[in-house]
């Protein structure tokens, strides 16, 4: 497995007030190989792709995605979230080889 595989970058606004609807963007590093392509030696590249993504806000699962090999390399997810509490926002992804990857950021409210 490549060292950066599964690394998630989560982007949220710098200033968040309680009750704000914020845009969350996440990109996950993963080759998302379909199993239909060949390498330089004409060998099939085996399928290797993220097939399950869960998004947790605090302890609550707020979204779940089931993906297939048809998703592009380094997939991105973008969605709106109502920031109701200060809590971790966590992305847990699992690939078809059984690897699990976790990325997290903290939702914190601006003090000014």
N, C-alpha and C positions, 0 to 999 in steps of 0.2 A: 504494500500500500504506500502511496506517495505521502510524504510528510505533511503536506498541507491539506490532504483530502479530508473533507468534512468540516473544515474551518468555516465558521459562519461570521460574516460581518453584518452587524445590526446597526442601522442608522435611524436615530430618532432626533427630534428637535432639541436644541441646546436648552431652550427655555420652555418649560411646561408648567401650566397652572392646572390645579385640580378642576376637572370637568372639561378640559380642552379635548377636542377631537384632533388627534395627532396622526401624522402619516408615518408608518413604520415601513422601512425597506430592509430586506435581508437578502444577501447573496451567499450561497453556499458553494465552496470549491469542491467540485466533484466532476470526474470525466463523463459521467452519464453515457457510457458505452451501450449501444443498442444490441450488439451481437450480430449485426448485419454487415459490418465493415471488416476489411482485411488490413493487416500490417504490411510493411515493406517486403516481407517474405511470403506474401499471399496467404498467411495464416489468419483464420478468423479471430478477431478480437472478441473474447467472451463477453457476454452481457454483464454490465456492472453499473447499476443505477440506483438512485434513491427512490424508494417506493413508498415511504411513509414519513410524513412530517406532522409533528404536533407542536402547537404553540400554546404556551402556558403563561398566564398573567397572574403572578402570585402562585397559588395552588390550583387555580382554575384553568382547565383546558378551554381555550377560547376559539380554537380553530384546529382542523385536522385536514390534511391533504393526502390523497392516495395518488401517487405518480406512476408513470410507466416509462419505458425506455424512450418514448417519443419526446421527452423533455430535453431541452438543449443543455450543453455543457455549462457548468457553473450557474445553476438556476437561480432566479431572483423571484422573490415574493414581495408584493407591496399591498398594504391595506391600511384602512383607517381604524383607529382605536380610541375609545373614550377613556382618557386618563382619570380614573376615579380613585385610585389609591397609589401610594408609593409602594412599589413591589418589583421584584424581578420580572423581566419579560424573557422567556426562555424558549429557544427553538430546539427541538429534539428530532433528529432525522435518523432514519435507519435505511440501509441499502439492502439489495437483494442477496448480499453475501453475509448478512447478519451483523455488520458493523453498525454501531450506534455513535452518533456525533451530537454534541450539545454545545450551544452557544447562548450566552446570556448577557443582558444589560440591565441596568437599574432604571426604573421610572422614578425620578425624583422631581419634586415640585420646586419651582423657583422661589427663592426667599425674598426677592425684591418686588 
